[in-house]
Structures are given as C-alpha cells and as structure tokens.
Amino acid sequence: MANRSRSLPSMLQFFLNPVMLAGLAGVGLPVVAHLLSRRKYDVVQWGAMQFLNPSRKTRRKLKLEELLLLLIRMSAIALLAFAASRPWISSGFLTGYRSAGSRDVVFVIDGSNSMSRSDGLTNLHQKAIRRANEFLATLRPGDTVAVIDARDQPIPIVKSPLQNHDVVREKLKSIPPPAGAGDLQRACEEAVGILGRCSNGAREIIVFSDRQRSGWSPSDNASWERFEDVLNFPSVRPDLWVVDVSSGLGAIRNNVSLGRIKVSRDLTVPNFPVSFQVPVRNSGSEAVNVPLQILTNGQRVANLDATVSVPPQSETVFSRSISFTGAGTNIVSIKLSLPEDPVAADNATHAAVQVTSAVPVLLVENSDSLNRSNWNTFFASLALTSPDNKSPWIVAKTVKANDLTAADLQSVAAVVLADVTELPEGLPHQLLDFATRGNGVFLCLGRDTSPESFQKLYAAPGLLPTVRLTRMKTADPDAATPATVAPYSLESEWLNRFRERKGASLLKAIFRQWWLVETGVTTADDDSDSEAGDNASTIPDRGLSSLQELIDPPVTVAQLNTGDPLLLQAACGRGSVLLMTSNINTSMNNLPTTPDYVPFLHEALFQMAASRVQRNVRFGQPLIATVPNEDAPSDATTRDEPRLSFATPYDESLEAELRPDNQDWIASLPATRFPGVYELHETDKPEGEPLDAFVINYDHEEDNPEELTADDRARLIVNDRMTFVDSLDQLQKQMYGNESRSELWAWLLWLFLGLLLVEIWMTRRLVMNGHAGRDGPPAD
C-alpha cells in the first residue's frame, strides 16, 4: 500500500487537469444498462417457437458481439474522461529534448591543465567545446548564449549574451588550449552577473569540466555560502549544471608535474649567479626517474640536464645555478619529458631574470661630521663601491640629506636613508612617488632618529603610514645570550640563503640597540591622510582611489631572538619599502664587521631594485616595461611613438599601451589572460629579438590530480546550488524534461469519435442483421 500511495502523485503529474479523471466513473454506465437489459420476463410457450430458436453457434456469436459493443461504449466514455483531464507525455523520447521556452544560457568552459588529458582521439577541452556546440543545437533561435573561459581568473569570451548562435560557435573555436589553473567558482559568479542583466524566464549556467577537485575548493564553506547569496541575487535564480566531460575516463594516475620556479633574485648583473629551485611532483604509486632539461631563452643548456628520482606520492626539489653574461631579460625554462604522462600541460615551467650592467643606488647621509668614518653610510659605501672592484654589481652614490633633490632620484633604482632626521621640503612626498613608480626605499634607524622625525618624514607623507616608533631598546650587556637574528624568522626568499648556509655570520651579528615599533596603527586625528591626499596627484598611473590602497601593511621579514622586529618590508605601489630598526654602521651593532655584511646589502638592494622590473608576475597583473628611446635627442619636445606588441603564449599579438616617460616610453599590457611567456616586440618585427619578456605564473594547486569525492559533491549540491550530470543527454532530459512534452487530448478525441462510429455501426448491424441466423435450421 505504501508503494501505491507514493506512485499515485507521480502518475497524476502526467495530467494537466486531473480532476476530470472523476469522469472515469461513467465507464460503469454501459455495464449498468447491459445488466438492466437482461431482466427476466414471463415466457409464453407456443408451438411454432421451436422453429425460431437460433443455433448454439449463433447464440455464441451474438454474445461476443454484445460484449464487444459493451467494451466499445465503456472505452468511448473512458477516452472522453481522459481527454478532459488533458494527459501529456514527454516528447523527448521520440524527437529528442529541445528548449521550449525562452532562456538565457552561459557556458563555462574549464581551461585548466587537467583538461589537456586525452582519451586517445581528442582532449577533454576539445570535447567540452564540442559538447557546448551540440547543446547549442537544442536551443531555440530566440535563446541567448554567453561564454566564459574558466582560468585563474574568468575570461568572458562572449560577455553580452547573443541570439546569433553561429557567432557563438565561432567564439568557441577561438578559445585557446588549456593552460594553468581554473577557478570554477569565480567563473560561475561571473556567469551569475551576466545572467543578472538578462530578461528571459529561464536562466542556465552550464559548466563543462572534468572531475578534478582543485577548481571547486569544496571545503571552503564560507566562500560557497557567499556564492549562494550571489546565486539568489538575480530576479530569476539561475540553475547551475555541471557536465562531466571526462565520463568514461579513469582518474588521473601516475602524473608528474613541475611547480613554480623559485628564483633567488629577479634582478642580477652579469656573471652574478642566480639559483633556481623547482618542485618535481609525482602523484603516482611508484617512484619515477624524471629527465629534466634546462633552457635559457629557448636554447637548451645540455650540461645542465639532469634526471631526478621522485618517490611515489611526493615531490623532490631540483635546484641549479646559472650566470648570465649579457644585459636584458632572460627566460629560464625547465621541462620534463615523459611520453606516458597523462597531463602534458604541467610539464614545463618558466622564470624571468632581468640582467643589468649595475644597479644604481643612492646613499643619503645625515651626519655633518668631517670624518667620513663617522658617517652612517661609511661601511655601506665601502661594501658597495670597493676600490678593488673594477666591475661593481652596485654603483652607489652618496649625497647629504640637506642636498637631496628630486633629480637625484631620477637615475637610481633604490635609495638608502641611514638615520636621516631632516629632508628638504617636498622630498618625503617625492620618496613616496619614487617608491610607487617601482623603486626601493631602505630606511635605517639610528641614535639620532626620534618618533617625531619618523612620523614627519615617513609615516605622515604615506610611505609607512601604519608604523610608529615607541622607544629605543638597549640589550642587557650581562645577558647570557646576546641579541642576534633569529634563524626561523628568515623566511623571505632573499634572506633564505643566510638561514640555510651553515655558519652564516649574519646570524651571529650582535645587536646592542634597536628601535621598538608598532604596526597597524591608525589615529583619527592624524593629518597623514590629508597630507597624502594633497599629494596624491603627484603619483602617476596609480589607478587607485587612495594612498591606503597603494600601501600594504608591513611584514616582519627578520626578527631578533628577543622577539622584536629587525626588518620590516611593505609593498608601496609597484615598489617596496624596507625598514631596519637598527643601523648599518657600528654604532648600534657589529653587523658591518661580519663577512655577511656585503652579501646582505647586495641582496637587500637587489630585491628592492627588482620591484621596478617585475618580470615574474601573478595571473591578471599588468605587464609594464620601459623602452629606451635611443634615437631621440635629450632636448626633444616631440617624439615618434613606436608601435609595440606583446606576443602571447598562443601566437596571439596584443598591442601595447604606450605613454612617454622622460625620454623613454612605458609599454604596458593592462591585463594578462593566460599563463606562460610573453614577449614585447616591435609590431613590424615580430620575428626579431624581443625587447623584453615576462612570465605569467599560475596557481600550481591545479597540478594536484585529486578528484571530487562523494562528500565533496554533497557539499556542493546543498540547497540546490548545482546539479552534476554525466552526459549531455542527461542534461537535456533534466533541463527540458517538463518542456519537451505533447498533450494527448486531441488524439483522444479523435479516437473517441472513431469508437463512436464503430459503436453506431455495430449497433445498426445488430439491429438489422443480428437475428439473421435464426432463419437457419434448428439446433440439433
């Protein structure tokens, strides 16, 4: 009985007017009439009756005809009742499922590395595009379609939904091959935003992807709750469908991938070695010997080839050092070659290194002493401009703080301010401008520094707006353990070499005095905002609404074993600011007397100067390069604007945006769409030597082949967020099931009329010819 009670509503769903099924009670009327016609009457026997009795065969025939007539009458009444209840069936079973109402659709095509996996004929990315084209054939001409390419950031291929499906098909063909990661949640949010501007009553998001887990981040519950709010924002909530284009393929096994290259420094000088580290990951169940090739600017360096053994379900870090001889941007590529590797898109990784003849640095001296050995910059100047070094890596120039001008900042990549307490008017804001344009500012505190001077020169103008000095701290001379650098705190890449090298003298340097600082300070009555706001117009190309958006909170990159910060670093626009709470001379520590003093200064200044190059950038960040205008005279007022283009990893050429910068040009690409190597060329010489090069990195979590589990899917489908389907047929059946239907009432009425005609014919036949058999011979 329980099964019957559950099946009844499912049967009634096939009737648009199920109340009229009550008319089926009329089926019993012919039966009642038949039974009434069989009432017994008094029989009068008379002699000739024996000659009129029909034969047994005739009587059987009459009974069958009467029964058939009864069934026809009952069927006619039943057909009439069924026709009035308007039954329907899914016409998709006969003609295929098609869109029956106006709808807006957004295709989301997963463009991540895992979609490069092939089934032997085509890869999953090609299959996804083919499925999208097949689905287009099921839509009506009035249905609109948009397309999103799901990468690290969603890329709208068709942002404004189109009714012209032929144009959509052409756009689908233009999607580049899979590369990098795919953030499917962000792509779905972008799709909801597109559908929020549409007007049709049915709105669908269809994601064509594989079963990889990383693109969905199912464990991030807060993010998915926010997505659910986004999903409910449009006036018509969209339906989200996920089509598994990898259905029929097994899980990704025995895949080997290369992670992001870690470079010891992005900026270097000729013959100064740069170390590279790259993780080699093995997701298989057996150890693999991975052959690696190293290339510089596309040319294989045979003597650097190596084979790395990677244990199962783990990774091995491969490292090498390379020196470059010429100036310019060099692309280092590391590739592996495994013919049976299921995902080929993660078998290469790249890094860019900018080589310059020397890094120009400005040392700003605050002391008025006639004895140079008493200057705060004395040891730094010796370390950077040694008379014995004929080819210095850093060219340092010293200038007195009172004589510093904005022109001094034009030709340098970094500036060091050692215990500076006074600057000419306007110079603090010029320093902020200097940093935001991609340069480095190294602030070293000292005994002459005061909280007031720090606030006036650096905090109030906006260079370090959230940092305050509290007091100077002096180490206890009788302490059992002197104040030294804590090794665990050196986590930045440019400081790693001092932590990892055994016996590094930087870790043994003794600090006698240092300033205590507070970070994250905001004061309501500070005038820093107003002062910064007054000078905001002096910062070129900020593209930001306020200086607070330019300055990141400082991060402690080195700490003393007392727990007090020693080095703090903050991003400032395109540049960076480094704050040292002690000095770079011997008045507060013995660091200048250690062997690591020279390497420490070089590393600090190299990484700060590297801020201006930014050749290894994250996905979506702009590309910015300075192109010297060598042909223009220094006093030229007008210059011919060059034609420059960026060559993308997929043989696409994008025109560079240009703006003048003194006598040079700044070429930029506002947004990057795909990971890989980008080269800047003269538009008329695309095959010539590139003027500059960049590497766009992606989130290497994509290289994890782990698939969605049943629990992951359960989290994602909660509250009907989405529906997972294994095939296009299943998608069409579920999406169009209630629309692809045909009503049967017209057919039933025609059948009713047919039965009525048969009933009339049979009744007439029975009346006219029904007793003809009685004239035959009597029964035996």
Buried (B, 14 or more C-beta within 10 A) or exposed (E): EEEEEEEEEEEEEBBEEBEBBEBBEBBEEBEEEBEEEEEEEEEEEEEEEEEEEBBEEBBEBBEEBBEEBBEBBBBBBBBBBBBBBBBBEBBBEEEBBBBBEBBBBBBBBBBBBBBBBBEEEEBBBBBBBBBBBEBBEBBEEEBBBBBBBBBBBBBBBBBEBBEEBEEBBEBBEEBBBBBBBBBBBBBBBBBBBBBBEBEBEBBBBBBBBBBBBBBBBBEEEEBBEEBBEBBEEBEBEBBBBBBBBBBEBEEBEBBBBBBBBBBBBBBBBBEBEBBBBBBBBBBBEEEBEBEBBBBBBEEEEEEBEEEBEBEEEEBBEBEBEBEBEEEBBBBBBBBBEBEEBBBBBBBBBBBBBBBBEBBBBBBBBBBEEEEEEEBBBBBBBBBBBEEEEEEBBBBBBBBEBEEBEBEBBEEBBBBBBBBBBEBEEEBBBBBBBBBBBBBBBBBBBBEBBBBEBBBBBBBBBBBBBBBBBEEBBEBEEEEEEBBBBBBEBBEBBBBBBBBEEEEBBBBBBBBBBBBBBEBEEEEEEBEBBEBBEEBBEEBEBBEEEEBBEBBBEBBBBBBBBBEBBBBBBBBBBBBBBBBBBBBBBBBBBBBBEBEBBBBBBBBBBBBBBBBBBBBBBBBBBBBBBBBEBEEBEEEEEEBEEBEBBBBBBEEEEBEBBBEEBEBBBBBBBEEBBBBBBBBBBBEEEEEEEBBBBBBBBBBBEBBBBBBBEEEBBEBBBEEEBBBBBBBBEBBBBBBBEEBBBBBBBEEBBEBBEEBBEBBEEBBEEBEEEBEEBBEEEEEE
